[in-house]
């Protein structure tokens, strides 16, 4: 930490569990935080990263081992394409949809919500089919072998299909979101 500053205290006089990036990087801010964390602190963490890289990797390994999900450890090219679609198409939709649904009465969200939900449902159908029908015996990482293991993994991915389908159903069937054409009188 920078000299002259008292250590940050966290509830009942305990030291703060996370360090501030600017303090770690010598006042240089987040720009050099990740390099600084690696070089100076090793496994310690800063407030903007929350968890260390190795801890996140361990969490991913634990998930992939518990649910036998090789898509997370060694994703095929088509799965990587879905990840890019999620990052550049789906994630920007979330704040827009949150605004529209929290504000209420925004009928303009109907078309973007239909596009979003059909896109997500389409990608999930491919993922679920891969989980159910792919031969994982030749995979580098252990995949589901029994029907029970496949259904357990399916249960992890299934909510990501059901929620967009509910959204699609709402946009198509709810009278509030249906567009009624108004004809101009002559």
Secondary structure, 3 states (H helix, E strand, C coil): CCCCCCCCEECCCEECCCECHHHHCCCCHHHHHHHHHHHHHCCCCECCCCCCHHHHHHHHHHHHHHHCCHHHHCCCHHHHHHHHHHHHHHHHHHHHHHHHHHHCCCCCHHHHHHHHHHHHHHHHHHHHHHHHHCCHHHCCCCCCCCHHHHHHHHHHHHHHHHHHHHHHHHHHHCCCCCCCCCCCCC
